[in-house]
Amino acid sequence: MKMCLVGPETKRVLQQGHPWVIADRYTRQWPKVTSGELVMLVDEQRQSLAVAICDPQNRIIARRLPGDPTRISALWLEEQFRGCLRLRHHALLGDSDCYRLVNGEGDGLPGVTVDRYGDYLMVQFYTAAWEAYRSALIAALAKVFQPAGIYLKYRPQQTRKLEAQNKSRQSNELLTGTCAPDVYQVKEDGLYYQVNLQRGLHTGLFPDQRRNRRELMQRVAGMQVLNLFAFTGAFSVATAAAGASRVTSIDVSEKYLAIARENFKANRIDPQHHEFIVGDVFAELAKMKAEGRWFDCILFDPPSFSTTKKSRFSTQGGTADLVSAVMSLLSAGGLLVGSSNHQKVSLDDYMKELRRGAVGHRLRTIFVGGQPEDFPCDVGFPEGRYLKFVICVKS
């Protein structure tokens, strides 16, 4: 195993539990390494720090592995996956068959995630380093979890660019087992949602919001709810199932809202009793303001970036504009619910966005959440705590 020198700053963060080695002047002096190669990270005194898996073409050039393995085999991977299962005993999954089984760095397999969707698994590689171990990884997953099939989804660096290029292309690869139906139903806390495991950048349901949906459901009975950037309506279904009197869902995609209606039907909720609006969120909010409409609960979980013909949204800066646009539509004592999965926006920065948008109004935070227990994160790895979910009350 090659010895690769890291500088004092990298040594410090490794000793604090951070799993990444970022390319710098020290890594440029490394011996030539191949993608997926295991190396021993050492300090300037040649003291061993950790074993890491390399991705020489990536800014994150190496990621540390637990237990200092000498090689990655199916047997070693089986042991890691069984550890993942043990940790999931702490997850309050409820009546759910859709959740995360392997959370990358938080489960000691940096750059790999595995989500369960009913009888199927969805693997995602965030680094090319794991390509060298694809066969061993799939064999270990099949042995430990025994799914009906395993799909592989790549997470591109330029997600929006790839989405524009590949809208009609099948983007997920079936690695083993049988194909999932095009329309496949999974369950979260007893509610049913439609997912597509074969195509698209998103399956149609984000398991990391499970606990937050559960939290919101306890608060919305009898309320008029507005869900912005509704996607396929998971929050809309959850609030309607919890007794919201009427849920209005807005999204720019007619396709996503068609799935939302099907999700309502799957849970025996009549979509005709609720409202679905295809359009640009900011344009629709302006119309609602002109019409004098109001809501008891307004929630938004937008993509980090989105562009329509009428507007461009970015979490950084855009969240304040969004809050400003909805405040006049929110009743006194109403709930403002904001969420972001933008990794580079801290909770403190997100709170500042909410504050800037609420100028002239009083917002009081009553709940702050993040990702659930099946998305574990090392205390020394702040990048892993990416999800922010905030419930505020307007005074």
C-alpha positions in Angstrom: 0.0 0.0 0.0 1.4 3.4 -1.0 2.1 6.0 1.6 0.7 9.4 0.9 1.8 12.5 2.8 -0.9 15.0 4.0 -0.2 18.4 5.4 -0.8 19.6 9.0 -4.2 21.0 8.3 -5.5 17.8 6.7 -4.0 15.9 9.6 -5.9 18.1 12.0 -9.3 17.6 10.4 -8.7 13.8 10.0 -8.0 13.6 13.7 -11.2 15.5 14.4 -13.1 12.9 12.4 -13.5 14.5 9.0 -13.2 11.8 6.3 -12.1 13.9 3.3 -8.7 14.8 1.9 -9.0 17.8 -0.4 -6.4 18.1 -3.2 -3.6 20.6 -2.3 0.1 21.1 -2.7 0.8 18.0 -0.6 -1.4 15.7 -2.6 0.3 16.9 -5.8 3.5 15.2 -4.5 1.8 11.8 -4.1 2.9 8.8 -6.1 0.7 8.1 -9.0 -2.6 6.5 -7.7 -5.5 5.0 -9.6 -9.2 5.5 -9.0 -10.3 3.1 -6.2 -6.8 2.4 -5.0 -6.3 2.2 -1.2 -3.5 4.3 0.3 -2.1 4.9 3.7 -2.3 8.5 4.7 0.7 9.7 6.8 1.9 12.9 8.4 5.3 14.6 8.0 6.8 12.3 10.6 5.5 9.3 8.6 3.1 8.4 11.3 0.0 6.5 9.9 -3.3 8.4 10.1 -5.8 6.4 8.1 -6.5 4.2 5.1 -8.3 6.0 2.3 -9.8 5.2 -1.0 -8.6 7.5 -3.9 -10.3 9.4 -6.7 -7.3 11.3 -8.3 -9.5 13.2 -10.7 -11.7 14.6 -7.9 -11.3 17.7 -5.7 -11.9 15.2 -2.9 -8.9 13.2 -3.8 -9.2 10.6 -1.0 -11.8 9.5 1.6 -10.9 7.7 4.7 -12.2 4.2 5.5 -13.0 2.7 8.9 -10.9 0.0 10.4 -7.8 0.5 8.1 -8.7 -2.3 5.7 -5.9 -3.7 3.5 -8.3 -4.5 0.7 -12.0 -4.1 -0.2 -13.7 -7.4 -0.7 -17.3 -8.6 -0.7 -16.7 -10.1 2.8 -15.5 -6.7 4.1 -18.5 -4.9 2.5 -20.9 -7.5 4.0 -19.5 -6.6 7.5 -20.0 -2.9 6.8 -23.6 -3.4 5.6 -24.5 -5.5 8.7 -23.2 -2.6 10.8 -25.5 -0.3 8.8 -28.4 -2.6 9.7 -27.6 -2.5 13.3 -27.5 1.3 13.3 -31.0 1.3 11.6 -32.4 -0.2 14.8 -32.2 3.4 16.2 -34.3 4.8 13.3 -38.0 5.4 14.0 -39.1 4.1 10.7 -42.7 3.5 11.6 -44.8 1.9 8.9 -42.3 2.6 6.2 -40.5 0.6 3.5 -38.6 3.6 2.0 -35.5 4.8 3.8 -31.7 5.0 3.6 -29.7 1.9 4.4 -26.2 3.2 3.7 -25.4 6.9 4.2 -21.9 7.2 2.8 -19.5 8.8 5.2 -21.9 8.4 8.1 -21.8 4.6 7.6 -18.1 4.3 6.9 -18.6 3.9 3.1 -17.7 7.4 1.9 -19.1 8.3 -1.5 -21.8 5.6 -1.5 -25.4 5.7 -0.6 -28.0 3.0 -0.7 -31.8 3.7 -0.4 -34.5 1.1 0.0 -37.6 1.5 -2.0 -39.9 -1.3 -1.1 -38.3 -4.5 -2.5 -35.6 -2.6 -4.4 -32.3 -0.9 -3.6 -31.0 2.3 -5.3 -27.2 2.7 -5.1 -25.6 6.1 -5.8 -21.9 6.8 -6.3 -20.6 10.2 -5.4 -17.1 9.3 -6.5 -15.8 7.2 -9.3 -13.5 5.4 -6.8 -16.2 2.7 -6.1 -16.4 1.7 -9.7 -13.5 -0.7 -9.2 -15.6 -2.5 -6.5 -18.9 -2.5 -8.2 -19.2 -6.3 -8.4 -18.2 -6.9 -4.8 -20.5 -4.2 -3.6 -23.5 -5.6 -5.5 -22.8 -9.1 -4.3 -22.6 -8.0 -0.7 -25.8 -5.9 -1.0 -27.6 -8.9 -2.5 -26.4 -11.2 0.3 -27.2 -8.9 3.2 -30.4 -7.3 2.1 -31.8 -9.8 -0.5 -33.7 -7.3 -2.6 -35.7 -8.0 -5.7 -33.4 -5.8 -7.7 -30.6 -3.3 -7.4 -30.4 -0.1 -9.4 -27.4 2.2 -9.8 -27.9 6.0 -10.1 -25.0 8.3 -10.8 -25.0 11.8 -9.1 -23.5 14.2 -11.6 -21.6 17.3 -10.7 -23.6 19.4 -13.1 -27.1 18.1 -12.3 -29.1 20.8 -14.1 -26.9 20.4 -17.2 -27.4 16.7 -17.3 -31.1 17.0 -16.7 -31.4 19.2 -19.7 -29.5 16.8 -21.9 -31.0 13.5 -20.7 -34.7 14.2 -20.0 -35.8 11.2 -22.0 -32.9 8.9 -21.5 -33.0 6.0 -19.0 -30.5 7.2 -16.4 -30.6 4.3 -13.9 -28.9 0.9 -14.5 -30.4 -2.3 -13.2 -27.3 -4.2 -11.8 -29.0 -7.4 -10.7 -32.5 -8.8 -10.2 -35.8 -8.0 -11.8 -36.9 -4.6 -13.2 -39.2 -2.6 -11.0 -42.5 -1.5 -12.6 -42.5 2.0 -14.2 -45.0 3.0 -11.5 -43.9 1.6 -8.2 -45.6 2.3 -4.9 -43.7 2.6 -1.6 -44.9 3.4 1.9 -43.9 6.0 4.4 -45.5 6.2 7.8 -48.5 4.3 6.4 -49.0 6.6 3.4 -48.4 5.5 -0.2 -46.2 7.3 -2.7 -45.4 6.6 -6.4 -41.8 6.4 -7.4 -39.9 5.6 -10.6 -36.7 3.7 -10.1 -35.8 3.4 -13.8 -35.7 7.0 -15.0 -35.0 10.5 -14.0 -32.7 12.3 -11.7 -35.2 11.9 -8.8 -37.3 8.9 -7.8 -40.2 11.1 -6.8 -39.8 10.8 -3.0 -37.1 12.1 -0.7 -36.8 9.8 2.3 -34.7 12.4 4.2 -37.9 14.4 4.9 -39.8 11.5 6.5 -39.4 12.7 10.1 -40.2 16.3 9.1 -43.4 15.3 7.3 -44.3 13.5 10.5 -43.6 16.5 12.6 -45.7 18.8 10.4 -48.6 16.4 10.3 -49.1 16.9 14.0 -49.8 20.6 13.5 -52.0 21.1 10.4 -55.5 19.7 11.2 -58.2 22.1 9.9 -55.6 24.4 8.3 -55.5 25.9 4.8 -52.1 24.8 3.5 -50.0 26.2 0.7 -47.1 24.0 -0.6 -44.7 25.7 -2.9 -42.3 23.8 -5.2 -44.6 20.9 -4.4 -42.8 18.4 -6.6 -44.8 15.1 -6.5 -46.8 16.3 -3.5 -45.3 14.2 -0.5 -45.8 17.1 1.9 -49.2 17.9 0.3 -50.4 14.3 0.8 -49.1 14.2 4.4 -50.8 17.4 5.4 -54.1 16.4 3.7 -54.0 13.0 5.4 -53.4 14.8 8.7 -56.6 16.7 8.3 -55.7 19.9 6.6 -59.0 21.3 5.3 -57.5 22.3 1.9 -54.1 21.9 0.4 -52.9 24.1 -2.5 -49.9 22.7 -4.3 -47.8 24.8 -6.8 -45.1 23.5 -9.1 -43.8 24.5 -12.5 -44.0 20.9 -13.7 -47.4 19.5 -14.9 -45.8 16.0 -14.8 -45.0 16.2 -11.1 -48.4 17.6 -10.1 -50.0 14.7 -12.1 -48.1 12.3 -9.9 -49.1 14.3 -6.9 -52.8 13.8 -7.8 -52.1 10.0 -8.1 -50.5 10.1 -4.7 -53.6 11.7 -3.2 -55.8 8.9 -4.8 -53.5 6.2 -3.6 -54.2 7.4 0.0 -58.0 7.6 -0.6 -57.9 11.4 -0.6 -60.0 13.1 -3.3 -57.7 15.4 -5.2 -60.8 17.4 -6.3 -61.1 18.7 -2.7 -57.7 20.3 -3.0 -55.9 22.6 -5.5 -53.1 22.0 -7.9 -51.5 24.9 -9.8 -49.0 24.5 -12.6 -46.9 27.7 -12.7 -44.0 29.7 -11.6 -44.1 30.1 -7.8 -43.4 33.8 -7.6 -45.9 34.6 -10.4 -48.6 32.6 -8.7 -47.8 34.2 -5.3 -48.3 37.6 -6.9 -51.7 36.6 -8.3 -52.7 35.2 -4.9 -51.7 38.5 -3.2 -53.8 40.5 -5.7 -56.8 38.2 -5.0 -56.5 38.7 -1.3 -55.9 35.0 -0.5 -54.5 33.7 2.8 -53.3 30.5 4.3 -52.8 29.1 7.8 -49.6 27.2 6.8 -47.2 28.0 4.0 -44.3 25.6 3.3 -41.5 25.5 0.8 -38.8 22.9 0.1 -37.4 24.2 -3.1 -34.5 22.8 -5.1 -31.2 24.5 -4.4 -31.4 26.0 -7.8 -34.2 26.2 -10.3 -34.9 28.3 -13.4 -38.1 29.0 -15.2 -39.0 31.3 -18.1 -40.2 33.9 -15.6 -37.7 33.6 -12.7 -34.6 32.1 -11.3 -34.4 30.7 -7.7 -31.3 30.1 -5.6 -31.4 29.1 -1.9 -28.7 31.7 -1.2 -30.5 35.0 -1.5 -33.7 33.5 -3.0 -35.0 32.2 0.3 -35.3 35.8 1.7 -37.2 36.8 -1.4 -39.5 33.8 -1.1 -40.3 34.6 2.6 -41.0 38.2 1.7 -43.4 37.1 -1.0 -45.5 34.9 1.2 -45.7 36.9 4.5 -48.8 38.8 3.4 -50.5 35.5 2.5 -49.9 34.0 5.9 -52.5 34.5 8.6 -51.6 35.8 12.0 -50.6 32.8 14.1 -49.9 30.9 10.9 -47.0 28.5 10.3 -44.2 29.3 8.0 -42.3 26.1 7.2 -39.0 26.4 5.3 -36.6 23.7 4.2 -33.3 23.5 2.3 -30.9 20.7 1.4 -28.2 23.0 0.2 -25.0 21.6 1.7 -23.1 24.9 1.5 -25.8 26.9 3.4 -25.5 26.5 7.2 -28.4 26.6 9.6 -27.2 30.0 10.8 -27.1 31.3 7.3 -30.5 29.9 6.5 -32.0 31.6 9.6 -30.5 34.9 8.4 -32.4 34.3 5.1 -35.7 33.8 7.0 -35.0 36.9 9.0 -34.2 39.1 6.0 -37.4 38.0 4.3 -39.6 38.6 7.3 -38.6 42.3 7.8 -41.6 44.1 9.2 -43.1 40.9 10.7 -42.3 38.8 13.7 -41.3 35.2 13.1 -40.7 32.9 16.1 -39.0 29.5 15.6 -40.8 26.6 17.3 -39.1 23.6 15.7 -35.8 23.0 13.9 -35.1 19.6 12.3 -32.8 17.9 9.9 -32.4 14.5 8.3 -33.7 11.4 10.2 -31.8 8.7 12.0 -31.3 6.6 8.9 -29.1 9.5 7.6 -26.4 9.3 10.3 -23.5 11.7 10.3 -20.2 11.8 12.1 -19.9 14.7 14.6 -16.6 15.7 12.8 -18.3 15.9 9.4 -20.5 19.1 9.2 -21.0 18.6 5.5 -23.1 15.6 6.3 -25.6 17.7 8.2 -27.0 19.2 5.1 -30.8 19.3 5.7 -32.5 22.2 7.4 -36.2 22.2 8.3 -37.6 25.1 10.3 -41.2 25.8 11.5 -41.9 29.3 12.5 -45.0 31.1 13.8 -46.0 34.5 12.4 -47.1 37.0 15.1 
